[in-house]
Amino acid sequence: MAQAAGLLEQDQFSCSICLDLLKDPVAIPCGHSFCMGCIKGYWDQNDHTRVYSCPQCKETFTPRPVLNKNTMLAEVVEKLKKTGLQSAPPAHYYAGPGDVACDICTGRKRKAIKSCLVCLASYCETHLKLHDVLNPGKRHKLIDAFGNLQEKICSHHDKLLEIYCRTDQQCICYLCTMDEHKGHDTVSATAERTEKQKQLGATQSEFQQRIQEREKELQDLRQAVQSLKHSAQTAVEDSERIFTELIHSIERRRSEVKELIRDQEKAVVSRAEGLLERLEQEITELRRRDAELEQLSYTEDHIHFLQSWQSLCAPPGTGDLPSITVSPHMSFEAVRKSVSDLNERLEDVCKVELVKISESVKEVHTVEPRTREDFLQYSCELTLDPNTANKHLRLSEGNREKQLGVIQSKFQQRIQEGEKELQDLRQAVQSLKRSAQAAVEDSERIFTELICSIERRRSEVKKMIRDQEKAEVSRAEGLLERLEQEIAELRRRNAELEQLSHTDDHIHFLQSCQSLCAPPGPGYLPSITVSPHVSFEPVRKSVAELKERLEDVCKGELLKMSESVKEGHTLEPRTREDFLQYSCQFTLDPNTANELLRLSEGNREGTAGGLILT
């Protein structure tokens, strides 16, 4: 009783009229208790109406009820006075949402701890003590506090459910066994509880194992999401770095192409300017000699004429230039086209999985040599001696005077040709400079467009990674949410099973067991296997391969371009000496040589029809 007193509130044993502890407590027909003096005084005020009511519930009574002291309640109050009362219980003693409230408490109700299947009422700890005091010796069936006690009563016979029908798998009363459940397999609720208790333990183990499996899947999935995010971030950073390096490489290639064009231009212009200078010198020399020949043609001094003839009529020396033919296609159009081709090919690599380069760089042609005219520069005028000339030759008289006019005409023709070559070469140099400038500007523009295209590819790759990351993370987060909900539901059901396993209410146990032990429904997720290789590594690898292939394309194209430029500016042999540098010694085999060839000693010289082959 002392332990119970520690949990009681003073207002539970207070009179609602005087608000003090009950004195000579009496209970009126509605069940409320008051001090005998207080309720008498309250009703005395209503004697003239002959209608008496309860101060709390307002229930009316006619005639005036007879009041008798409740000696048992008076003893409880006296004992509580001796042990002392607590001013107010802690807040957790009061019933909250989801709790079963005490049916006896007035005002703010406290939590019920037991329910009586006989009284069909739930009691807090205080009123449970009073229930035991007021029902001494009576065997009332007490169970854990239960909200809806009406579920314990048979809806057909209004009797307590005490039997379990295995045929229909439901709780029934004893009258049901003689009615609609007659002949069914029935056992007592206690016996069925014992059997179901074993199944409950197995079900609990399954639920706990299921919870552990789901928690492992949840952990793996969370780690996979983090790994995916980390991998996506790394892939974005790597692709940014790789594309930036690629752009820097393209910028270096742009500078190399520009330098190549300028070096080309400088070399060609320098060579052309050297030719221009020598052409101008030759034309000046030809004009001087032509003027002297013109003057010599009018002299009457035969001795002076003959003395000057030999030197003035001599052909141009070996230091003079051969005839020059200027290429009509002397430009950097091939370089410009090669840069444009490079751009297209790099674009193709990005678009269609790296197409190999198929075209080569066109050569830049500058000065082209003639054939017959180049050799005519080595021709010379000669005067034959009548005493030593062949007898079949007929020499004219005064042949030297006649030849003077012919030589003058050749000099004048050569001057005109030189001036024409000089003009063509100057125009070619200007055209070459314009072409070089246009090639530089075009290559700058094309490389800039290429860099912009690569920057777009970089943005596309980044967007692709982020979109893929977003889709995968969204899908994983959906699974995470459903997993968390399922785990929470499994834990709730497992907790209810644990609580159910300790209940003393066999009927509640049997009624709840079937639903709680049911396997997960179709809404639950199947088992989830998380891939151990969730990453964007293939994307990073493909971007790196793209960079390598683009680099290879650039290097190959620039190498071809450089070689083509060098080949285009190599001086071709013009004189015999130029050709002889490519000569080589060889020995003919008498067994395999042509039968018309006559070989000399050492087999190094062959004669065929009078033509000596060396």
C-alpha positions in Angstrom: 0.0 0.0 0.0 2.9 2.3 0.7 4.2 1.7 -2.8 0.8 2.5 -4.2 0.6 5.6 -2.2 3.7 6.9 -3.8 1.9 6.9 -7.2 -1.3 8.5 -6.1 -2.5 12.0 -6.6 -4.3 13.9 -3.9 -7.2 14.8 -6.2 -8.0 11.1 -6.8 -9.3 11.1 -3.2 -10.5 14.6 -3.0 -14.1 15.8 -2.8 -15.0 17.8 -5.8 -17.2 20.1 -3.6 -14.7 21.0 -0.8 -11.6 20.1 -2.8 -10.2 18.4 0.3 -9.6 14.8 1.2 -12.7 12.7 1.6 -14.2 12.8 5.0 -16.7 10.0 5.8 -16.8 9.1 2.0 -20.1 8.1 0.5 -20.8 6.9 -3.0 -23.9 8.0 -4.8 -25.8 5.9 -7.4 -23.8 7.3 -10.3 -20.6 6.0 -8.7 -19.0 9.3 -7.7 -17.8 9.8 -4.1 -18.1 12.8 -1.9 -17.7 13.8 1.7 -21.0 12.9 3.5 -21.4 16.4 4.9 -20.6 18.1 1.5 -23.2 16.1 -0.5 -25.8 16.4 2.1 -25.4 20.2 2.1 -25.5 20.3 -1.7 -28.7 18.3 -1.8 -30.3 20.2 1.0 -30.3 23.2 -1.3 -32.5 21.2 -3.8 -35.1 19.9 -1.3 -37.7 22.3 -2.6 -37.5 20.8 -6.1 -37.3 17.1 -5.0 -34.8 16.5 -7.8 -31.2 15.7 -6.8 -28.2 15.6 -9.1 -24.6 14.6 -9.1 -22.3 17.7 -8.8 -19.9 16.0 -11.3 -21.9 14.2 -14.0 -25.2 16.0 -13.4 -27.1 12.7 -13.3 -30.5 13.2 -11.5 -32.1 11.1 -8.8 -35.6 10.9 -7.5 -36.3 10.3 -4.7 -33.3 11.5 -2.7 -30.8 8.6 -2.4 -30.0 7.2 1.0 -26.3 7.9 1.9 -24.2 5.3 3.7 -20.6 5.7 4.6 -18.2 3.6 2.5 -16.1 2.2 5.2 -13.6 0.5 2.9 -12.9 3.7 1.0 -12.7 5.5 4.3 -10.0 3.0 5.5 -8.0 3.5 2.2 -8.1 7.3 2.7 -6.9 7.0 6.3 -4.1 4.7 5.4 -3.0 7.0 2.5 -3.0 9.9 5.0 -0.5 8.0 7.2 1.8 7.1 4.3 1.7 10.5 2.7 0.6 11.6 -0.8 2.6 12.8 -3.8 1.5 16.2 -5.1 1.5 15.1 -8.7 2.8 12.2 -10.7 5.4 12.5 -13.5 4.0 13.4 -17.0 4.8 9.9 -18.4 2.1 8.4 -16.1 -0.6 10.2 -18.2 -2.1 8.5 -21.2 -0.8 9.9 -24.5 -1.6 9.2 -28.2 -1.6 5.4 -28.7 -1.8 4.6 -25.0 -4.8 2.9 -23.3 -6.4 5.3 -20.9 -7.7 4.4 -17.5 -11.5 4.2 -17.6 -11.9 5.3 -14.0 -9.7 8.4 -13.9 -11.6 11.7 -14.1 -10.1 14.8 -15.7 -6.7 14.0 -17.2 -6.5 10.3 -17.5 -3.5 8.2 -16.7 -2.1 5.2 -18.6 -3.9 1.9 -18.0 -1.7 -1.0 -17.1 -4.3 -3.8 -16.9 -7.7 -4.5 -18.4 -10.3 -6.7 -16.7 -12.2 -9.0 -19.0 -15.0 -9.3 -16.4 -15.5 -5.6 -15.7 -14.6 -4.8 -19.4 -12.6 -1.8 -18.0 -9.0 -0.7 -18.0 -7.2 0.5 -14.9 -4.2 2.6 -14.0 -2.0 1.4 -11.2 -4.0 3.4 -8.6 -7.4 2.3 -9.7 -6.2 -1.3 -10.2 -5.4 -1.4 -6.5 -8.9 -0.1 -5.8 -10.3 -2.7 -8.2 -8.6 -5.4 -6.1 -9.9 -3.8 -2.9 -13.4 -3.5 -4.2 -13.4 -7.1 -5.6 -11.8 -9.2 -2.9 -11.9 -12.9 -3.4 -13.4 -12.6 -6.9 -11.5 -14.2 -9.8 -11.5 -11.5 -12.4 -9.5 -12.1 -15.6 -6.8 -9.4 -15.9 -4.8 -8.9 -19.1 -2.3 -6.3 -20.3 -4.1 -3.0 -21.0 -6.1 -3.3 -24.1 -7.9 -0.5 -25.9 -10.9 -2.2 -27.4 -12.1 -4.7 -24.9 -15.2 -5.3 -26.9 -13.1 -7.4 -29.2 -12.8 -9.9 -26.4 -16.5 -10.5 -26.4 -18.3 -12.7 -28.9 -20.5 -10.5 -31.1 -23.1 -13.3 -31.5 -23.5 -14.5 -27.9 -22.0 -11.6 -25.9 -19.8 -14.0 -24.1 -16.1 -14.0 -23.4 -13.9 -15.4 -26.2 -12.0 -18.4 -24.7 -11.8 -21.0 -27.4 -9.8 -21.2 -30.7 -11.3 -22.8 -33.8 -8.5 -24.2 -35.9 -10.9 -25.0 -38.7 -11.9 -21.4 -39.2 -8.8 -20.0 -37.5 -10.6 -17.6 -35.2 -11.4 -17.1 -31.5 -14.9 -18.1 -30.4 -16.9 -18.4 -27.2 -18.1 -21.7 -25.6 -21.6 -21.2 -27.1 -20.1 -21.0 -30.6 -18.9 -24.6 -30.2 -22.5 -25.7 -29.9 -23.7 -23.5 -32.8 -21.9 -22.6 -36.1 -18.6 -24.2 -35.0 -20.1 -27.4 -34.0 -17.9 -30.4 -35.0 -14.9 -28.1 -35.8 -11.4 -28.7 -34.5 -11.3 -26.5 -31.4 -8.9 -26.1 -28.6 -8.6 -23.8 -25.7 -7.0 -20.4 -26.3 -4.3 -21.3 -23.9 -3.4 -24.5 -25.8 -3.4 -22.8 -29.2 -1.3 -20.0 -27.7 1.4 -22.5 -26.6 1.5 -23.9 -30.2 1.6 -20.5 -31.8 4.2 -19.3 -29.4 6.7 -21.7 -31.0 5.8 -20.5 -34.5 6.2 -16.9 -33.3 9.8 -17.5 -32.3 10.7 -18.9 -35.7 8.9 -15.9 -37.4 10.8 -13.5 -35.2 14.1 -15.1 -36.2 13.1 -14.8 -39.9 12.2 -11.1 -39.3 15.5 -10.4 -37.6 17.5 -12.2 -40.3 15.5 -10.2 -42.9 16.2 -7.0 -41.1 20.0 -7.8 -41.0 20.0 -8.6 -44.7 18.1 -5.4 -45.6 20.4 -3.3 -43.4 23.4 -4.9 -45.2 21.8 -4.0 -48.5 21.1 -0.5 -47.3 24.7 0.0 -46.1 26.1 -1.4 -49.4 23.7 0.8 -51.4 24.7 3.9 -49.5 28.4 3.1 -50.0 27.7 2.5 -53.7 26.0 5.9 -54.0 28.9 7.6 -52.3 31.3 5.7 -54.5 29.3 6.7 -57.6 29.3 10.4 -56.6 33.1 10.2 -55.9 33.7 8.4 -59.2 31.6 10.9 -61.1 33.4 13.9 -59.5 36.8 12.3 -60.3 35.6 11.6 -63.9 34.5 15.2 -64.3 37.8 16.5 -62.9 39.8 14.1 -65.0 37.9 14.9 -68.2 38.3 18.6 -67.5 42.0 18.1 -67.0 42.4 15.9 -70.1 40.4 18.2 -72.3 42.3 21.2 -71.0 45.6 19.4 -71.8 44.2 18.7 -75.2 43.3 22.3 -75.8 46.8 23.3 -74.7 48.2 20.8 -77.1 46.0 22.1 -80.0 47.2 25.7 -79.1 50.8 24.4 -79.4 50.0 22.8 -82.7 48.5 26.1 -83.8 51.8 27.9 -82.9 53.8 25.2 -84.7 51.8 25.5 -87.9 52.1 29.3 -87.8 55.8 29.0 -87.3 56.1 26.4 -90.0 54.3 28.7 -92.5 56.4 31.7 -91.5 59.6 29.7 -91.8 58.4 28.4 -95.2 57.6 31.9 -96.3 60.9 33.2 -95.1 62.9 30.5 -96.8 61.1 30.8 -100.1 61.1 34.6 -100.1 64.9 34.6 -99.2 65.6 32.2 -102.1 63.4 34.2 -104.5 65.0 37.5 -103.4 68.5 35.9 -104.1 67.3 34.9 -107.6 65.8 38.4 -108.0 69.1 40.0 -107.2 71.1 37.8 -109.5 68.5 38.3 -112.3 68.8 42.0 -111.9 72.6 41.8 -112.0 72.5 39.6 -115.1 70.0 41.9 -116.9 72.3 44.9 -116.0 75.3 43.0 -117.4 73.4 42.0 -120.5 72.3 45.5 -121.1 75.9 46.8 -120.7 77.2 44.3 -123.2 74.3 44.9 -125.6 75.1 48.6 -125.5 78.8 47.9 -126.2 77.9 45.6 -129.0 75.7 48.3 -130.5 78.5 50.8 -130.2 81.0 48.3 -131.7 78.8 47.6 -134.6 79.2 51.2 -135.8 83.0 51.5 -135.3 85.2 51.9 -138.4 88.2 50.7 -136.6 88.6 47.1 -137.7 91.4 46.4 -135.4 89.4 47.6 -132.4 86.4 45.7 -133.6 88.4 42.5 -133.9 90.1 43.0 -130.5 86.8 43.6 -128.7 84.9 40.9 -130.6 86.1 37.9 -128.6 85.2 39.3 -125.2 81.9 41.0 -126.1 80.5 38.1 -128.1 81.3 35.5 -125.4 78.1 33.8 -124.0 77.0 34.4 -120.4 79.5 32.8 -118.0 78.9 29.9 -115.7 78.1 32.2 -112.8 75.1 33.5 -114.7 71.6 32.3 -113.9 69.8 29.6 -116.0 66.4 30.4 -117.3 63.8 30.5 -114.5 60.2 29.3 -114.7 58.0 30.6 -111.9 55.3 28.2 -110.7 51.8 29.5 -111.3 50.7 27.7 -108.1 53.3 29.1 -105.7 51.1 29.5 -102.6 50.4 28.1 -99.1 47.0 26.8 -100.2 48.1 23.2 -99.5 49.0 24.1 -95.9 45.7 25.9 -95.4 43.9 22.9 -96.8 45.9 20.5 -94.6 45.0 22.5 -91.5 41.3 22.4 -92.6 41.7 18.7 -93.2 43.2 18.3 -89.7 40.2 20.1 -88.2 37.8 17.9 -90.1 39.6 14.7 -89.1 39.8 15.6 -85.5 36.1 16.3 -85.6 35.6 12.9 -87.2 37.6 11.3 -84.4 35.3 13.0 -81.8 32.1 12.0 -83.7 32.7 8.6 -85.2 35.2 6.8 -82.9 38.4 8.1 -84.3 38.6 7.8 -88.1 42.2 7.5 -89.3 43.7 10.2 -91.4 43.7 9.3 -95.1 44.8 12.4 -97.0 48.4 13.7 -97.1 49.6 17.2 -97.1 50.0 18.7 -100.5 53.4 20.1 -101.4 54.1 23.8 -101.7 55.7 24.4 -105.1 57.8 27.5 -105.6 60.2 27.7 -108.6 60.1 25.0 -111.3 63.0 24.4 -113.8 62.7 24.2 -117.6 64.0 21.4 -119.6 65.6 22.4 -123.0 65.9 26.0 -122.1 67.9 25.2 -119.0 70.6 23.5 -121.1 70.7 26.3 -123.7 72.4 28.5 -121.2 75.5 26.6 -121.8 75.6 27.3 -125.6 78.3 29.6 -127.1 79.2 31.3 -130.4 82.3 30.1 -132.2 84.4 31.1 -135.2 85.8 28.4 -137.4 89.3 28.5 -138.9 89.2 28.0 -142.7 92.6 26.2 -142.5 91.5 23.6 -140.0 87.8 23.4 -140.6 86.3 20.2 -142.1 86.5 20.1 -145.9 82.7 19.7 -146.1 82.1 23.0 -144.2 81.6 26.2 -146.3 82.5 29.4 -144.5 81.2 32.8 -145.5 83.3 35.9 -146.0 83.1 38.3 -143.2 81.2 35.8 -141.1 82.1 37.7 -137.9 80.4 40.9 -138.9 77.2 39.0 -139.8 77.3 37.1 -136.5 77.5 40.3 -134.5 73.9 41.2 -135.4 72.8 37.7 -134.5 74.5 37.9 -131.1 73.0 41.3 -130.5 69.5 39.8 -131.2 70.2 37.0 -128.8 71.3 39.4 -126.1 68.2 41.5 -126.5 66.0 38.4 -126.4 67.7 37.2 -123.3 67.2 40.6 -121.7 63.5 40.5 -122.5 63.2 37.0 -121.1 65.1 38.0 -118.0 62.9 41.0 -117.4 59.8 38.8 -117.9 61.2 36.3 -115.4 62.1 39.1 -113.0 58.5 40.4 -113.2 57.0 36.9 -112.8 59.2 36.2 -109.8 58.3 39.5 -108.1 54.6 38.8 -108.6 55.2 35.2 -107.3 56.9 36.6 -104.2 54.0 38.9 -103.5 51.5 36.1 -104.1 53.5 33.9 -101.8 53.4 36.5 -99.0 49.7 37.0 -99.4 49.2 33.2 -99.4 51.3 32.9 -96.3 49.3 35.6 -94.5 46.0 34.0 -95.6 47.3 30.6 -94.5 48.3 31.9 -91.0 44.9 33.6 -90.6 43.0 30.6 -91.8 45.0 28.2 -89.5 44.4 30.6 -86.6 40.6 30.6 -87.3 40.5 26.8 -87.9 42.4 26.0 -84.8 40.3 28.4 -82.8 37.1 26.7 -84.1 38.7 23.3 -83.2 39.4 24.5 -79.7 35.8 25.7 -79.4 34.6 22.3 -80.6 36.8 20.5 -78.1 35.4 22.8 -75.3 31.9 21.8 -76.5 32.9 18.1 -76.3 34.3 18.8 -72.8 30.9 20.3 -71.8 29.0 17.4 -73.4 31.2 14.8 -71.6 30.7 16.6 -68.3 26.9 16.8 -68.9 26.8 13.1 -69.8 28.6 12.2 -66.6 26.4 14.4 -64.5 23.2 13.2 -66.1 24.3 9.6 -65.6 25.2 10.3 -62.0 21.9 12.1 -61.4 19.9 9.2 -62.9 21.8 6.5 -61.0 21.7 8.5 -57.7 18.0 9.2 -58.1 17.3 5.5 -58.7 19.5 4.5 -55.8 17.9 7.0 -53.5 14.4 5.7 -54.4 15.7 2.2 -53.5 17.2 3.6 -50.3 13.9 5.2 -49.3 12.0 2.0 -50.0 14.6 -0.1 -48.1 14.4 2.3 -45.1 10.6 2.0 -45.1 10.7 -1.7 -45.3 13.3 -2.0 -42.5 11.2 0.3 -40.4 8.1 -1.8 -41.1 10.1 -5.0 -40.3 11.3 -3.5 -37.1 7.8 -2.4 -36.1 6.4 -5.8 -36.8 9.3 -7.5 -35.0 8.8 -5.2 -31.9 5.1 -6.1 -32.0 5.9 -9.7 -32.2 8.3 -9.4 -29.3 5.6 -7.6 -27.3 3.0 -10.1 -28.3 5.3 -13.0 -27.2 5.1 -11.7 -23.6 1.4 -10.9 -23.4 -0.9 -12.7 -21.1 -3.9 -12.1 -23.2 -4.2 -15.3 -25.2 -7.1 -14.0 -27.3 -5.2 -10.9 -28.3 -2.2 -13.1 -29.1 -4.2 -15.4 -31.4 -6.1 -12.5 -33.0 -2.8 -10.6 -33.8 -0.5 -13.5 -34.5 -1.8 -14.3 -37.9 -1.5 -10.8 -39.3 1.9 -10.1 -37.7 3.4 -13.4 -38.8 2.3 -12.9 -42.4 5.3 -12.8 -44.9 6.1 -9.5 -46.6 3.5 -8.4 -49.2 4.0 -7.7 -52.9 4.9 -4.1 -52.1 8.2 -5.2 -50.6 11.4 -5.0 -52.6 13.2 -8.1 -53.9 16.7 -8.7 -52.7 19.1 -6.0 -54.0 22.6 -6.9 -55.2 24.8 -3.8 -55.4 27.4 -3.9 -58.2 31.0 -3.7 -56.8 32.1 -1.8 -59.9 29.8 1.2 -59.8 32.1 3.9 -61.3 32.7 6.1 -64.2 36.2 4.6 -64.9 35.2 3.6 -68.5 34.2 7.2 -69.3 37.5 8.4 -67.9 39.4 5.8 -69.9 37.5 6.7 -73.1 38.3 10.4 -72.7 42.0 9.6 -72.2 41.9 7.4 -75.3 40.2 10.2 -77.2 43.0 12.6 -76.2 45.7 10.1 -77.2 44.2 9.5 -80.6 43.7 13.2 -81.2 47.3 13.8 -80.2 48.4 11.1 -82.6 46.4 12.6 -85.4 47.9 16.1 -84.7 51.5 14.7 -84.5 51.1 12.7 -87.7 49.5 15.5 -89.7 52.2 18.0 -88.5 54.9 15.6 -89.4 53.5 15.1 -92.9 53.0 18.8 -93.3 56.6 19.5 -92.3 58.0 16.8 -94.6 55.9 18.1 -97.5 57.1 21.6 -96.9 60.7 20.5 -96.9 60.2 18.4 -100.1 58.5 21.3 -101.8 61.5 23.6 -101.2 64.3 21.2 -102.2 66.3 22.7 -105.1 66.1 20.4 -108.1 69.3 19.6 -110.1 69.8 21.9 -113.1 73.4 21.5 -114.3 75.5 18.5 -115.1 77.4 19.0 -111.8 74.1 19.0 -110.0 73.2 15.7 -111.5 76.6 14.1 -111.0 76.2 14.4 -107.2 73.7 11.6 -107.5 76.0 9.4 -109.7 77.3 6.1 -108.5 79.9 3.5 -109.8 78.6 0.2 -111.1 79.9 -3.0 -112.7 78.0 -4.7 -115.5 77.7 -8.5 -115.4 78.7 -10.0 -118.8 76.3 -12.9 -118.2 73.3 -10.7 -117.8 74.2 -7.6 -119.9 72.3 -6.9 -123.1 73.8 -8.8 -126.0 74.1 -5.6 -128.0 76.4 -4.1 -125.4 80.1 -4.3 -125.8 81.8 -4.1 -122.4 85.2 -2.6 -121.8 87.8 -3.9 -119.5 86.6 -3.9 -115.9 83.0 -4.0 -117.3 82.5 -0.4 -116.3 81.8 1.0 -119.8 79.4 -0.3 -122.4 79.1 0.6 -126.1 75.8 0.2 -127.9 75.6 1.4 -131.5 78.3 4.0 -130.9 76.7 5.4 -127.7 79.0 5.0 -124.7 77.1 4.1 -121.5 79.0 4.8 -118.3 
